[in-house]
Amino acid sequence: MKDYKREYPLFSLCGLNCGLCPMHLGDYCPGCGGGAGNQPCRIIKCSQQHGEMEYCYQCEEYPCEKYDGIDEFDSFITHRNQLKDFEKVRRIGIHAYQAELDEKIGILRYLLDHYNDGRRKNFFCIAVNLLELHDIKPVMAQLATEADEDRFTLKERAALAASLFQAAAAERDIVLKLNKKSAKE
């Protein structure tokens, strides 16, 4: 929305991790409240009507009807962790959460620079978003020791990274793909 600004636009008002979104990484969206390029948003309008909360979980009415079924389907970024991430913010505090998100953003950028064969951007965005740091760090450590750039092609390194993330996700019973609405819905 025009003229809508936030102090930390990489974690949205509604609980999305904008910094891990392929639209943000491709410079198509600045993140929630990041300035020019913001998309219209009914939740921003709601926030403005309720005292301009920085995050929905701060509102007395949270979770309201806007959150009913919010995690059933995804857009460019997974919505599955919105409610869970808000609970985590409440538990560890916003600054600790933002520090974790910044670390995840750094890991994602590293993956995209060193393991993206041109076909893995969305996959890595989803994996880093849905997995916790304690699940991501062992994968990154294993990649550091096994995915030697001198011995393996980019395609081979990308396949190894994808398989390691799939295995980590399987241990947590997480599916690393977006939940899309069927054409009938």
C-alpha positions as CSV (number, residue, x, y, z in Angstrom):
1,M,0.0,0.0,0.0
2,K,1.2,3.5,-0.8
3,D,3.0,5.2,2.0
4,Y,2.8,2.2,4.3
5,K,6.2,1.7,6.1
6,R,7.4,-0.7,8.8
7,E,10.6,-0.8,10.8
8,Y,11.3,-4.4,9.8
9,P,9.6,-5.3,6.4
10,L,11.1,-8.8,6.1
11,F,8.6,-10.3,8.7
12,S,5.1,-9.2,7.6
13,L,2.3,-7.8,9.7
14,C,0.4,-11.1,9.1
15,G,3.3,-13.4,9.9
16,L,4.9,-14.2,6.6
17,N,8.7,-14.4,6.3
18,C,8.9,-11.9,3.4
19,G,12.7,-12.1,3.4
20,L,12.4,-15.8,2.3
21,C,10.0,-15.1,-0.5
22,P,11.0,-15.5,-4.2
23,M,9.1,-12.4,-5.0
24,H,11.2,-10.4,-2.5
25,L,14.4,-12.0,-3.6
26,G,13.6,-11.2,-7.3
27,D,13.0,-7.5,-6.3
28,Y,9.3,-7.7,-7.3
29,C,8.1,-6.9,-3.8
30,P,10.0,-5.0,-1.0
31,G,8.3,-7.0,1.8
32,C,5.5,-5.9,4.0
33,G,5.8,-2.1,4.5
34,G,9.0,-1.8,2.6
35,G,7.9,1.1,0.5
36,A,7.3,1.3,-3.3
37,G,6.1,-1.9,-4.8
38,N,4.0,-3.0,-1.8
39,Q,0.9,-4.9,-2.8
40,P,-2.6,-3.9,-1.6
41,C,-3.4,-5.8,1.6
42,R,-6.6,-6.1,3.6
43,I,-4.6,-6.9,6.7
44,I,-2.7,-3.6,6.5
45,K,-6.0,-1.8,6.3
46,C,-7.2,-3.7,9.3
47,S,-4.1,-2.8,11.2
48,Q,-4.6,0.9,10.4
49,Q,-8.1,0.6,11.8
50,H,-6.9,-1.1,15.0
51,G,-4.2,1.3,16.1
52,E,-1.5,0.4,13.5
53,M,-0.1,-2.7,15.2
54,E,3.3,-3.7,14.0
55,Y,2.2,-7.4,14.0
56,C,-1.3,-8.9,14.1
57,Y,-0.5,-11.0,17.2
58,Q,-0.4,-7.7,19.1
59,C,-4.0,-7.0,18.5
60,E,-6.6,-7.9,21.1
61,E,-8.7,-9.6,18.4
62,Y,-5.9,-11.9,17.2
63,P,-6.4,-14.4,15.9
64,C,-9.5,-13.1,14.1
65,E,-11.5,-14.5,11.2
66,K,-8.8,-13.3,8.8
67,Y,-6.7,-16.2,10.1
68,D,-9.4,-18.9,9.6
69,G,-7.8,-21.3,7.1
70,I,-4.9,-18.9,6.3
71,D,-2.4,-21.8,6.3
72,E,-4.4,-24.1,3.9
73,F,-3.0,-22.6,0.7
74,D,0.1,-20.7,-0.3
75,S,0.9,-17.8,-2.6
76,F,4.5,-17.2,-3.7
77,I,5.6,-18.0,-0.2
78,T,4.4,-20.7,2.2
79,H,1.7,-19.7,4.7
80,R,2.0,-22.8,6.8
81,N,4.1,-21.3,9.5
82,Q,2.3,-18.0,10.0
83,L,0.5,-18.9,13.2
84,K,3.4,-21.0,14.5
85,D,5.9,-18.2,13.8
86,F,3.7,-15.7,15.7
87,E,3.7,-18.1,18.7
88,K,7.5,-18.4,18.4
89,V,7.7,-14.6,18.4
90,R,5.7,-14.5,21.6
91,R,7.9,-17.1,23.2
92,I,11.4,-15.8,22.2
93,G,10.6,-12.1,21.5
94,I,10.6,-10.2,18.2
95,H,14.3,-9.2,18.2
96,A,15.4,-12.9,18.7
97,Y,13.0,-13.9,16.0
98,Q,14.2,-11.3,13.6
99,A,17.8,-12.4,14.3
100,E,16.8,-16.0,13.4
101,L,15.1,-14.7,10.2
102,D,18.2,-12.7,9.3
103,E,20.3,-15.8,9.7
104,K,17.9,-17.8,7.5
105,I,18.0,-15.1,4.9
106,G,21.8,-15.3,4.8
107,I,21.6,-19.1,4.4
108,L,19.1,-18.8,1.7
109,R,21.2,-16.2,-0.2
110,Y,24.2,-18.6,0.1
111,L,22.2,-21.5,-1.2
112,L,21.0,-19.5,-4.2
113,D,24.5,-18.3,-4.9
114,H,26.2,-21.7,-4.6
115,Y,23.6,-24.4,-5.1
116,N,20.9,-23.0,-7.4
117,D,21.1,-24.7,-10.8
118,G,18.4,-22.3,-12.1
119,R,15.6,-24.6,-10.9
120,R,15.8,-24.6,-7.1
121,K,15.0,-21.0,-6.0
122,N,11.4,-21.8,-4.9
123,F,12.5,-25.1,-3.4
124,F,15.2,-23.4,-1.3
125,C,12.9,-20.6,-0.2
126,I,10.3,-23.2,1.0
127,A,12.9,-25.4,2.7
128,V,14.6,-22.5,4.6
129,N,11.1,-21.1,5.5
130,L,9.6,-24.4,6.8
131,L,12.6,-25.9,8.5
132,E,13.9,-24.6,11.8
133,L,17.5,-23.4,12.1
134,H,18.5,-26.5,14.1
135,D,17.4,-28.6,11.1
136,I,19.0,-26.3,8.5
137,K,22.5,-26.0,10.1
138,P,23.4,-29.7,9.9
139,V,22.4,-29.7,6.2
140,M,24.6,-26.7,5.6
141,A,27.5,-28.3,7.5
142,Q,27.1,-31.5,5.4
143,L,27.1,-29.5,2.2
144,A,30.2,-27.7,3.3
145,T,32.1,-31.0,3.7
146,E,30.5,-33.0,0.8
147,A,29.7,-30.5,-2.0
148,D,33.2,-29.6,-3.2
149,E,32.8,-27.1,-6.1
150,D,36.0,-28.4,-7.7
151,R,34.7,-32.0,-7.8
152,F,31.0,-31.5,-8.5
153,T,29.0,-29.6,-11.1
154,L,26.5,-27.1,-10.0
155,K,23.7,-29.5,-11.0
156,E,25.2,-32.2,-8.8
157,R,25.6,-29.8,-5.9
158,A,22.0,-28.6,-6.3
159,A,20.7,-32.2,-6.4
160,L,22.7,-33.1,-3.2
161,A,21.4,-30.0,-1.4
162,A,17.8,-30.8,-2.4
163,S,18.1,-34.4,-1.3
164,L,19.6,-33.3,2.1
165,F,16.8,-30.8,2.7
166,Q,14.2,-33.4,1.6
167,A,15.6,-35.8,4.2
168,A,15.7,-33.2,6.9
169,A,12.1,-32.3,6.1
170,A,11.0,-36.0,6.0
171,E,12.3,-36.4,9.5
172,R,9.9,-33.7,10.6
173,D,7.1,-34.8,8.4
174,I,7.2,-31.6,6.4
175,V,6.5,-31.5,2.6
176,L,8.7,-29.1,0.8
177,K,6.3,-27.7,-1.8
178,L,3.7,-25.0,-1.9
179,N,0.1,-25.9,-1.1
180,K,-1.9,-24.6,-4.1
181,K,-5.6,-24.3,-4.5
182,S,-7.1,-26.8,-7.0
183,A,-8.6,-25.3,-10.1
184,K,-12.1,-26.3,-8.8
185,E,-11.8,-24.2,-5.6
